[in-house]
Amino acid sequence: MARETGQIRVDREGRHIYVVGVLVRQLGARRAWVLEIAVPGDPVLEEGDPVEIEGLVATPWMLEGRSGVSWRADRIARAKAKTGPAPAGGDPTGPGRKGATSG
């Protein structure tokens, strides 16, 4: 919402602008950051969904002695299912993967 008017923000095409919090962590790092990304249209997501982000743009800003980066994207959507590495100590074939057997 626009703080000044209380109205929902819209883009040039009239689509509502949503702000999506995306948790970002570099592989092997302990720290994580939440990027609040403005995106047009209603991104149908659930908390914890892996996402794909298209057209991500970072814009640095400075205002009254404060500074930061605002983020926007053309699209945020659920990531397509991918076969990732097995959890440490787990069965590399995993349940439901080719080669898995039930005991």
Secondary structure as GFF3:
##gff-version 3
##sequence-region A 1 103
A	DSSP	beta_strand	17	24	.	.	.	ID=ss1
A	DSSP	beta_strand	33	40	.	.	.	ID=ss2
A	DSSP	beta_strand	51	54	.	.	.	ID=ss3
A	DSSP	beta_strand	57	63	.	.	.	ID=ss4
A	DSSP	beta_strand	66	72	.	.	.	ID=ss5
A	DSSP	beta_strand	75	78	.	.	.	ID=ss6
###
